[in-house]
Amino acid sequence: MVYRIHFDCADLARTTIAQRPDPLWEVLLGLHVLQGDEEPEVYGPWRERVRGRLTVPERELIALAPPVGYSPDFLTPRAAGEGLEAGLTAVAATPASQLISELRRLSDSVRLPNWTRRLASGDTGVMTRLVHGLRSFHRTKIAPQLPMISTAIEPAVAQHNSIVANDGFESLIPQLHGSLGWAAPVLSVDMPHVNRDLYLNGRGLRLVPSFFCWKYPMMLLDPTLPPVLVYPVKHDPAPVVVRRPDRDRAVAVLLGRTRAQVLTCISDGACSTSELAARTGISPASASEHARVLHDTGLVTTHRVGSSVRHTLNRVGAEVLAGART
């Protein structure tokens, strides 16, 4: 079975590689991983910890995210590429016709709880609760893993950027995933139980790396939505990073409150010095100095991207925050 994505010249020109994972795709795929037992060396510790700590709104999300088969497209809007809150705003603004259509399709394969009927009917209270569950799951279950996610994804994306720059899009395809093949002008994805054609018609394709996408690339079902292909990034088995309040206090004593805050902000995702200053509420000069010290002590990796400098938490910094031992 093959999913065939048809390109033309305009599509190749408009195809992009996201430089970081999409927060709502990570939520959806994290929910898929949570319900299975695959890749225990990579996801096992996270899965074991998270399963016993789901809030009621988070648990309700599972009804919309069966681990196999269809999940509604409205859970992963294109706007989430601009950040979690932008994505949640788009989810809340999903047109009623899309909600009805996609929930009806989901009900063909799974039994849905009663609250989904109220969601489809436009009940704003149910939608608010759904958005709260998505936000909470990302904040408490996905965000604490960002140091590990960044460690896996950032080098892979840098390599993919380099391949496209030096050798072209065709050379990138086999590097993304073994199920992908290119026979111009068609990108094929070998997938079980899927035999479809998607014509991009000049819209281009957004390639999104994912930590929680573990077996096959993922796409939206609705061909009228902005085309996206979410692909798994290879990562080595490693302890899952989970910060604890008592450990945060200890890190603040060790590094000083402001520097610990800087380290924690960097752990939430790679950022430039100006972004770091904005996140922590300190001056750019102070942010630069704290980042320099953290880099010099081996807790942070600093690299130049174009005209800006970006700071990324490395494994040593992640272990300091998590209290992990190698």
N, C-alpha and C positions, 0 to 999 in steps of 0.2 A: 504494500500500500504506500502511496506517495502523495505528498502535498507539494504541488507545483506552483511556484511563484514566478510569474511572467514579467520580465523587465522590458523597457525600451530605453533609448538613449537618455531621455529625461530622467527616468527612474535611477539609472546609474549615477547621474550627476547629483541627484537629491538623496541618495542613500547615505546615512550617517551612522556613526558608532557612538552610543551614549558613553560618557566618560565615567559614569558611576551607576550603580544599580537603581532601578526605579522602586521607590519605597512601597508602593501599593502592590506591585508585582511580587516583591519580597514577602509582603504580608500574605498574599494569596498562596504563593508557593510554599511559604512556611507553614500555612495551615494544611496544605497537602502533605508535606513531610511529617507533620505532627501526627497524622492519622495512620502512618505506615510504620514499617520497621526496616526500611532500606538504608543502606550506607551507615550501619551502626557505629563505625569507627569515626565518622565525620559528624553525624547528627545525633548519635545516641545520647551523649550527656545532655545536650540541649533539650532533646525530646523528653527525656526522663524528668528533667527539672521543670519544664514548662507544663507538662500534662497535669501536674498536681496543683498548678497555680493559676489556672484560667478563671477569670471573673465570669459572671453570667453573660454580660454582653459579648465577651470574647468567645465564650462557648457557643453562643448563638450563631457566630460566623460560620461554624463548621457546617451548618445546614446548607449554606450557599457555596461551599467549597469541597465537594466530594473529591477524594484523592485520585479517582480515576474518572475520566469522562469530562463532561461539560461543566464549566463554571461561568457564571454570567460575565459578559464583557464589561458591564457598567462598573464592576469592582476595580478595574484597572484602566482608568481614563488616561488619555494622552497627557493631560495637564499634570499628572503626577511626576512627569519628568522634570518639572520645574520645582518640585518639592512636595513634601507630604501634605501641607495645608492646602496648597493649590489643588492637589489631587482630591482631597476630601471635599473641597468646595465643589469640584466637578461632580463627584459622586452624589452629593446632596442635590445638585441641579439636574440629575438625570431626567430626561423627558418621560412622562407617564407612559407613552407608547413603547419606549424602550424597556422600561421596567416590566410592563405587562408581557411583552413578547419574550423577554429573556427568562423571566420567572416561569412562564408557561412552558418554555422549552426545557428548563431544568426539571420541572415537575413531571416530564415525560420519563425521566430516568431515576428520580429519587422522590421519596415522600417528603413534602415540605410541611413545616409547622404552620399553625394558623396565622402567626404574626406576619408571614410573608404575603398573605392575602391583603392585610391592611397596608403593607408596604406597597403592593401593586396598586392599591386604590388611592394612593397619594397621602396616606396618613403621615403627617410631618413628624409626629412624635416617634413613630417607628423608625423613620429615616434618621432622625437625630440620634436615636439609640444605636442604629447601625454604624453611623459615622463615629460615634463615641467608641464603639467596640473596635473599629479599625484603628483609630488613633491610639487607643490603649494597648492593643496588641503590638503595634509598631514600637511604641514607647517602652514597653516593659519586656517584650519578648524578642524584638528584632534589634532595636538600637543598642542594647548592651553587647551585641555581637559585632558591632561595626568595626572594632579593631581587627578582628579576625577576617571579616568580610573585606575590608580594605586591603589587608595583606594578600588576600587571594586575587582580588579583582584589579587593583591598580597596576601591578606588573603585567598582567595579561592584556589589559587595555592598551598600555604603552606599547607592548609588542604588536598588537593588532594595528595600532596607528602606524607603526613603523613599516609593517608589511604593506599596507595600502600605499603609503608614501613612496616606498622603494620599488614594489613589485606589482602593485595594482590590486583591484578588488578580487579578481579571479584567484590570485594566490592566497587571499585571506580565507576563502571558503573552507578548504580542508583543515585549516588551523582552528576553526571555531568549534566544529563538532564532527564526529565520524559519520553522523547520519546525513550530513549535507553534501550535495554534489552540484557542480556547475557545468551545464552544457548550454552555452549562450543561445538564446537569451533567457534561459530558465534555471532558477535555483530550485533544486529538488530536496525535499526532506523526507527520508524514509521513516515512516511512523506506522505502528500497528493500528488498524481499524480506521485509517484516514485516507481517503482518495478524493482529492479536491484540487481545484485550480483557482488561483488568485491572480487577477490582472491588476497590476499597480496603476496603470493608466496615468503615468506621469507624476504620481504622488511620492515616489521614492519609498524606501524601506528603512525603518529605524531599528538598528541592531542594539539590543540591550543585554549587557552581561548580568548574570544572576548567580548568587551564592546558593540559593535554595532550589533552583532549577537543577535537578540532579540526574535525569535520565535522557529526556528528549527535549529539543527546543519547543517553545510554546508560542502559539499565535492566537489572535482573536478569531472568533468564528464569523462575526459580521463583516462581510467584505467591504461595506461602505464606510467603516471606521478607519482612522489613520493606520496604515499597515505597520505592524511591529513583529519582530522575531526576537524572542527572549531566549538566550542560549546559556547553557551551563558553563561555568568557569571551573577549570580543574583546580582542586585544592587538596593539600595533604591533610591527613587526619591530624587533629591537634585538639588540645583541651579547649572547651568553650569558655570564653571570657565572660564572667558575671561579676560585676562590682557589688560590694556590700557596703552599707552605710558605715559600719565600723572600720572597714578598710579605707574608705574615703577619708575618714577623719585621720587615720594613721598616715595616709599619704600627705595630707595637709600639714601634719606635724613635721614630716620628713622634708618636704619641699618648700613649705611656706604656703599660706592659703592662696595667694594669687597665682603662684607658679603651678600649684596643684589644679587650680581652676583652668589654667591655660592647657595643661596636659589633658584634663578631662574634656575640654572643648575640642581639642585635636582628635581625641578618641571618637568623637561623634561624626567624624568624616574629614577627609583632607581639606585643608583650607589655606587661603593666602594669609599674609600677615594682616592685611586690612580687614579681611573677614574675621580673623581671630580677634582683632581689637574690638570689632563691632559686637562679637558674641560675648566677650568678657567685660566690655565696658571700660577698657583701659586705652591709653593712647597707643597709636601705631608704633611709636618708638619703644614704649615699654613692652608691647607685644613682641616686637622684633627681638628685644634683649632676652625676654623669657624663652622664646623659641630657640634662640641661639644657645642658651645655657642647656636647655633640654636636648638639643642636638649634640652638643659637645659631650654631654654625659651619656649619650647612647640611648636615650629614651624615645627620640623623635628622629625621623628621616626627613631631611629638607632637600628639595630638588627644584630646579627651575623649569617652568613650563612657559615658553614664550618669554614675555616680558615680566612675568610674575614669579614669585617664589611660593611654593606650596609645602605645607608641613603635614606629615603623615605619622601616625603612631606606629612604631615598629613592635616586634614581638617582646622586646625587653620592657618597653613602656607599657604594653598590654599586661605583662605579668606583674609589674609594679601596681597597676590599678586593680588587678584581680587578686593579687596575693598568690598567684600561681607559682609553682616550683618546677624548674626544668630538671 
